[in-house]
Amino acid sequence: MEVNVHEAKTTLSQLLRRVAAGESVVISRRGKPTAKLVPWSPPPERRRGGADRGRFRVPDNFDEEDPALNRLFEG
């Protein structure tokens, strides 16, 4: 749905009801789209560092080369 600025100002409550129902509304100024009203959704939860602390351990030989593994990558 597209409305001009004047119509958006005079019918904002109705537009917000439509947006809450899942519709999006484009607001135009002088025939050019300027803004878009869309349903609000909460931002995704931020990941916190250290959430897996203690669930795995880096082996002591992590940095050692494994010739058999290297051959698999080198072909």
N, CA and C atoms as a LAMMPS dump frame, in Angstrom:
ITEM: TIMESTEP
0
ITEM: NUMBER OF ATOMS
225
ITEM: BOX BOUNDS ff ff ff
-5.0000000000000000e+02 5.0000000000000000e+02
-5.0000000000000000e+02 5.0000000000000000e+02
-5.0000000000000000e+02 5.0000000000000000e+02
ITEM: ATOMS id mol type element x y z
1 1 1 N 0.846 -1.172 0
2 1 2 C 0 0 0
3 1 3 C 0.889 1.231 0
4 2 1 N 0.489 2.245 -0.727
5 2 2 C 1.252 3.501 -0.783
6 2 3 C 0.329 4.677 -0.487
7 3 1 N 0.807 5.575 0.378
8 3 2 C 0.039 6.773 0.718
9 3 3 C 0.963 7.981 0.652
10 4 1 N 0.36 9.17 0.487
11 4 2 C 1.179 10.384 0.499
12 4 3 C 1.329 10.859 1.955
13 5 1 N 2.191 11.823 2.168
14 5 2 C 2.487 12.291 3.523
15 5 3 C 1.236 12.82 4.211
16 6 1 N 0.448 13.609 3.516
17 6 2 C -0.764 14.168 4.125
18 6 3 C -1.709 13.055 4.593
19 7 1 N -1.925 12.067 3.734
20 7 2 C -2.803 10.951 4.094
21 7 3 C -2.215 10.164 5.268
22 8 1 N -0.9 9.997 5.29
23 8 2 C -0.255 9.27 6.391
24 8 3 C -0.462 10.005 7.713
25 9 1 N -0.356 11.332 7.681
26 9 2 C -0.546 12.114 8.91
27 9 3 C -1.981 12.026 9.41
28 10 1 N -2.931 12.057 8.5
29 10 2 C -4.326 12.077 8.93
30 10 3 C -4.862 10.692 9.27
31 11 1 N -4.222 9.631 8.797
32 11 2 C -4.729 8.271 9.054
33 11 3 C -3.679 7.386 9.728
34 12 1 N -2.79 7.989 10.488
35 12 2 C -1.684 7.227 11.081
36 12 3 C -2.165 6.05 11.928
37 13 1 N -3.166 6.246 12.756
38 13 2 C -3.662 5.156 13.612
39 13 3 C -4.147 3.975 12.776
40 14 1 N -4.871 4.265 11.699
41 14 2 C -5.359 3.189 10.825
42 14 3 C -4.188 2.487 10.137
43 15 1 N -3.207 3.262 9.689
44 15 2 C -2.036 2.667 9.036
45 15 3 C -1.277 1.767 10.005
46 16 1 N -1.152 2.208 11.245
47 16 2 C -0.449 1.396 12.236
48 16 3 C -1.182 0.087 12.507
49 17 1 N -2.503 0.109 12.487
50 17 2 C -3.271 -1.134 12.661
51 17 3 C -2.994 -2.101 11.511
52 18 1 N -2.924 -1.564 10.305
53 18 2 C -2.647 -2.416 9.131
54 18 3 C -1.236 -2.992 9.2
55 19 1 N -0.295 -2.156 9.625
56 19 2 C 1.091 -2.62 9.743
57 19 3 C 1.182 -3.691 10.824
58 20 1 N 0.496 -3.497 11.948
59 20 2 C 0.501 -4.492 13.021
60 20 3 C -0.085 -5.817 12.545
61 21 1 N -0.962 -5.768 11.55
62 21 2 C -1.564 -6.982 10.993
63 21 3 C -0.66 -7.639 9.954
64 22 1 N 0.517 -7.038 9.693
65 22 2 C 1.471 -7.662 8.776
66 22 3 C 1.679 -6.956 7.454
67 23 1 N 0.93 -5.925 7.199
68 23 2 C 1.062 -5.192 5.944
69 23 3 C 2.216 -4.195 6.036
70 24 1 N 2.751 -3.782 4.915
71 24 2 C 3.723 -2.691 4.92
72 24 3 C 3.131 -1.523 4.142
73 25 1 N 3.533 -0.312 4.527
74 25 2 C 2.975 0.905 3.926
75 25 3 C 4.127 1.79 3.478
76 26 1 N 4.1 2.188 2.233
77 26 2 C 5.096 3.112 1.695
78 26 3 C 4.517 4.516 1.756
79 27 1 N 5.302 5.45 2.296
80 27 2 C 4.866 6.846 2.372
81 27 3 C 5.648 7.637 1.326
82 28 1 N 4.911 8.333 0.475
83 28 2 C 5.534 9.077 -0.622
84 28 3 C 5.391 10.576 -0.42
85 29 1 N 6.389 11.285 -0.904
86 29 2 C 6.357 12.753 -0.908
87 29 3 C 6.519 13.174 -2.36
88 30 1 N 5.539 13.916 -2.848
89 30 2 C 5.529 14.366 -4.246
90 30 3 C 5.673 13.194 -5.231
91 31 1 N 5.024 12.083 -4.897
92 31 2 C 5.025 10.929 -5.791
93 31 3 C 6.242 10.035 -5.703
94 32 1 N 7.213 10.382 -4.861
95 32 2 C 8.417 9.561 -4.729
96 32 3 C 8.427 8.868 -3.366
97 33 1 N 8.606 7.539 -3.355
98 33 2 C 8.662 6.828 -2.078
99 33 3 C 9.747 7.416 -1.177
100 34 1 N 9.383 7.679 0.079
101 34 2 C 10.301 8.317 1.016
102 34 3 C 10.559 7.455 2.244
103 35 1 N 9.533 6.744 2.7
104 35 2 C 9.674 5.934 3.907
105 35 3 C 8.792 4.704 3.783
106 36 1 N 9.074 3.723 4.649
107 36 2 C 8.283 2.5 4.636
108 36 3 C 7.977 2.092 6.069
109 37 1 N 6.695 1.905 6.364
110 37 2 C 6.281 1.395 7.666
111 37 3 C 6.166 -0.123 7.551
112 38 1 N 6.867 -0.829 8.413
113 38 2 C 6.835 -2.293 8.401
114 38 3 C 6.593 -2.788 9.822
115 39 1 N 6.07 -3.996 9.968
116 39 2 C 5.868 -4.526 11.311
117 39 3 C 7.189 -4.599 12.069
118 40 1 N 7.147 -4.263 13.34
119 40 2 C 8.336 -4.282 14.174
120 40 3 C 8.599 -5.702 14.632
121 41 1 N 9.864 -6.071 14.641
122 41 2 C 10.243 -7.36 15.217
123 41 3 C 11.458 -7.123 16.099
124 42 1 N 11.515 -7.796 17.241
125 42 2 C 12.634 -7.563 18.142
126 42 3 C 13.946 -8.008 17.502
127 43 1 N 15.027 -7.327 17.816
128 43 2 C 16.318 -7.733 17.253
129 43 3 C 16.71 -9.104 17.8
130 44 1 N 17.508 -9.844 17.033
131 44 2 C 17.93 -11.16 17.529
132 44 3 C 18.766 -11.007 18.797
133 45 1 N 18.689 -12.007 19.648
134 45 2 C 19.444 -11.963 20.888
135 45 3 C 20.939 -11.992 20.577
136 46 1 N 21.676 -11.123 21.241
137 46 2 C 23.121 -11.065 21.01
138 46 3 C 23.793 -12.284 21.598
139 47 1 N 24.773 -12.798 20.867
140 47 2 C 25.544 -13.928 21.369
141 47 3 C 26.517 -13.435 22.431
142 48 1 N 26.659 -14.212 23.459
143 48 2 C 27.578 -13.851 24.533
144 48 3 C 28.807 -14.734 24.46
145 49 1 N 29.97 -14.123 24.545
146 49 2 C 31.212 -14.882 24.544
147 49 3 C 31.305 -15.76 25.78
148 50 1 N 31.929 -16.917 25.62
149 50 2 C 32.144 -17.806 26.747
150 50 3 C 30.981 -18.723 27.054
151 51 1 N 29.962 -18.739 26.226
152 51 2 C 28.794 -19.573 26.505
153 51 3 C 29.147 -21.059 26.491
154 52 1 N 30.171 -21.456 25.737
155 52 2 C 30.565 -22.87 25.653
156 52 3 C 31.791 -23.18 26.511
157 53 1 N 32.153 -22.275 27.378
158 53 2 C 33.33 -22.487 28.221
159 53 3 C 33.178 -23.806 28.985
160 54 1 N 34.247 -24.629 28.901
161 54 2 C 34.25 -25.904 29.608
162 54 3 C 33.627 -27.052 28.839
163 55 1 N 33.064 -26.802 27.677
164 55 2 C 32.414 -27.87 26.909
165 55 3 C 33.388 -28.607 26.012
166 56 1 N 34.523 -28.013 25.7
167 56 2 C 35.538 -28.707 24.917
168 56 3 C 36.906 -28.174 25.315
169 57 1 N 37.925 -28.918 24.916
170 57 2 C 39.296 -28.56 25.267
171 57 3 C 40.151 -28.645 24.016
172 58 1 N 40.993 -27.661 23.809
173 58 2 C 41.919 -27.681 22.682
174 58 3 C 43.051 -28.627 23.055
175 59 1 N 43.309 -29.648 22.229
176 59 2 C 44.37 -30.608 22.57
177 59 3 C 45.748 -29.941 22.621
178 60 1 N 46.627 -30.491 23.436
179 60 2 C 47.972 -29.939 23.574
180 60 3 C 48.741 -29.958 22.259
181 61 1 N 48.461 -30.932 21.401
182 61 2 C 49.191 -31.054 20.13
183 61 3 C 48.452 -30.369 18.976
184 62 1 N 47.621 -29.4 19.25
185 62 2 C 46.807 -28.738 18.236
186 62 3 C 47.65 -28.153 17.099
187 63 1 N 48.792 -27.571 17.417
188 63 2 C 49.619 -26.914 16.399
189 63 3 C 50.581 -27.865 15.686
190 64 1 N 50.644 -29.11 16.089
191 64 2 C 51.558 -30.055 15.435
192 64 3 C 50.995 -30.48 14.087
193 65 1 N 51.904 -30.618 13.115
194 65 2 C 51.473 -31.058 11.792
195 65 3 C 51.274 -32.555 11.774
196 66 1 N 50.289 -32.994 10.995
197 66 2 C 50.012 -34.412 10.808
198 66 3 C 50.247 -34.712 9.331
199 67 1 N 51.323 -35.439 9.012
200 67 2 C 51.642 -35.696 7.595
201 67 3 C 50.49 -36.363 6.832
202 68 1 N 49.788 -37.277 7.454
203 68 2 C 48.685 -37.959 6.767
204 68 3 C 47.574 -36.953 6.432
205 69 1 N 47.273 -36.055 7.357
206 69 2 C 46.246 -35.035 7.12
207 69 3 C 46.701 -34.053 6.04
208 70 1 N 47.974 -33.667 6.067
209 70 2 C 48.505 -32.754 5.036
210 70 3 C 48.369 -33.354 3.646
211 71 1 N 48.607 -34.667 3.515
212 71 2 C 48.498 -35.32 2.192
213 71 3 C 47.071 -35.229 1.678
214 72 1 N 46.097 -35.309 2.559
215 72 2 C 44.695 -35.204 2.121
216 72 3 C 44.41 -33.822 1.495
217 73 1 N 45.027 -32.79 2.047
218 73 2 C 44.803 -31.454 1.519
219 73 3 C 45.657 -31.163 0.286
220 74 1 N 46.833 -31.748 0.229
221 74 2 C 47.757 -31.459 -0.873
222 74 3 C 47.502 -32.321 -2.09
223 75 1 N 46.804 -33.405 -1.938
224 75 2 C 46.448 -34.267 -3.062
225 75 3 C 47.454 -35.211 -3.434
